[in-house]
Amino acid sequence: MPAACEIEVESPVFGTPRDQHPLPTVRLRFEADRITVRELIALTVEAQVSQLLDENAELPASASLRLARHYLSAQDIDQQAANGKISPPPILPDRDGIDLQSAITSAQQAFEQGVFKIAIDGQLVVSLDEAVPLTPQTPATFIRLTPLTGG
């Protein structure tokens, strides 16, 4: 049986205004010696949603906006840029809460489109189906780069 592993996932957004906070750092713990990038994204988004709603007592709309800022797709950015303003759409089917599967799908699509990069134990991963080895404490970073205005 594999040893228990803990992955700490940070989600910095470089180039974002100071008043826009990044997603919370989350810790995932499970019994495995490998995980696919697809699974890691799903587990991370689920943990981020939970932490945003529980620990910070955020409203679903506010939590949804923070998720969308990090995982907004390249297609959404291009479409909105043509209209002159880029704003993250909420990932909410209704006012009762966040559609978790929609949030996970958006994050996985954003990764595939290069909207954000993932480094696991210091190495960039490139495919959702890539399986990465885990150690008892594996660091992971979901890096979102925000383009500079006018350049």
C-alpha positions in Angstrom: 0.0 0.0 0.0 1.4 3.4 -0.9 2.4 5.8 1.9 0.1 8.8 2.6 0.9 11.8 0.4 0.1 15.4 0.9 0.1 17.9 -2.0 0.1 21.6 -1.2 -1.3 23.6 -4.1 -0.7 27.3 -4.4 -2.5 29.4 -7.0 -0.6 32.7 -7.6 -1.8 35.1 -10.3 1.1 37.2 -11.5 0.2 40.7 -12.8 -3.1 41.0 -11.0 -4.2 44.1 -9.1 -3.6 44.0 -5.3 -7.3 44.1 -4.5 -7.9 40.8 -6.3 -6.8 38.0 -4.0 -5.5 34.7 -5.4 -7.2 31.4 -4.6 -6.4 29.9 -1.3 -3.5 27.5 -0.8 -5.0 24.0 -0.3 -3.7 20.8 1.0 -4.8 17.5 -0.4 -4.1 14.2 1.5 -4.6 10.7 0.1 -3.1 7.3 -0.3 -1.5 7.1 -3.7 1.9 7.1 -5.3 0.7 8.8 -8.6 -2.0 11.1 -9.7 -3.1 12.4 -13.1 -3.1 16.1 -13.8 -6.9 15.8 -14.5 -7.5 14.3 -11.0 -5.2 16.9 -9.4 -7.2 19.8 -11.0 -10.5 18.3 -9.9 -9.4 17.7 -6.3 -7.8 21.2 -6.1 -10.9 23.0 -7.4 -13.1 21.0 -5.0 -10.8 22.0 -2.1 -10.7 25.6 -3.2 -14.4 25.9 -3.4 -14.8 24.3 0.0 -12.2 26.5 1.6 -13.6 29.7 0.0 -17.1 28.9 1.2 -16.3 27.4 4.6 -13.3 29.1 6.0 -13.7 32.5 4.6 -17.5 32.6 4.8 -17.7 34.0 1.3 -20.9 34.1 -0.6 -21.1 31.7 -3.6 -21.1 34.6 -6.0 -17.9 36.0 -4.5 -16.2 32.6 -4.4 -17.3 31.9 -8.0 -15.8 35.2 -9.2 -12.4 34.3 -7.6 -12.5 30.9 -9.3 -13.4 32.4 -12.6 -10.5 34.9 -12.4 -8.0 32.1 -12.2 -9.5 29.7 -14.7 -11.1 32.0 -17.3 -10.5 30.4 -20.7 -8.4 31.9 -23.5 -11.5 31.9 -25.7 -13.5 33.9 -23.1 -10.6 36.3 -22.9 -10.5 36.8 -26.7 -14.2 37.2 -27.0 -14.4 39.8 -24.2 -11.3 41.6 -25.4 -13.1 42.3 -28.7 -15.8 44.0 -26.6 -13.2 46.2 -24.8 -13.5 44.7 -21.3 -12.5 41.4 -19.8 -14.4 40.3 -16.8 -14.7 36.8 -15.3 -18.1 35.2 -15.7 -19.5 33.6 -12.5 -19.6 29.8 -12.4 -23.0 29.7 -10.9 -26.1 27.9 -12.2 -28.3 29.7 -9.7 -28.1 31.6 -6.4 -28.0 28.5 -4.3 -24.3 27.6 -4.8 -21.5 26.8 -7.1 -21.8 24.2 -9.8 -18.7 22.2 -8.8 -18.6 20.1 -12.0 -18.8 23.2 -14.1 -15.9 24.8 -12.1 -13.8 21.6 -12.5 -14.5 21.4 -16.3 -13.7 25.1 -16.7 -10.4 24.7 -14.9 -9.4 21.6 -16.9 -10.2 23.3 -20.2 -8.3 26.4 -19.1 -5.2 24.2 -18.4 -5.6 22.6 -21.8 -5.7 26.0 -23.4 -2.6 27.2 -21.6 -4.5 29.8 -19.5 -2.5 28.6 -16.5 0.5 26.3 -16.0 1.0 23.6 -13.4 4.4 22.8 -11.8 4.5 19.7 -9.6 7.6 19.2 -7.5 9.3 21.9 -9.6 8.5 20.3 -13.0 5.9 21.7 -15.5 3.3 19.2 -16.6 1.8 19.4 -20.1 -1.2 17.0 -20.3 -4.3 16.3 -18.4 -3.7 12.6 -18.6 0.0 12.8 -17.5 0.5 10.8 -14.3 2.9 12.3 -11.9 4.7 10.5 -9.0 4.0 11.7 -5.5 6.2 11.9 -2.5 5.0 12.2 1.1 5.0 16.0 0.6 4.7 17.1 -3.0 4.4 20.8 -3.8 2.3 21.9 -6.7 1.7 25.4 -8.1 -1.1 26.5 -10.5 0.5 29.6 -12.1 -1.8 32.1 -13.8 0.0 34.9 -15.7 -2.1 38.0 -16.4 -1.1 40.0 -19.5 0.0 43.6 -18.9 -2.2 46.3 -20.1 -0.9 47.9 -23.3 1.9 45.5 -23.8 
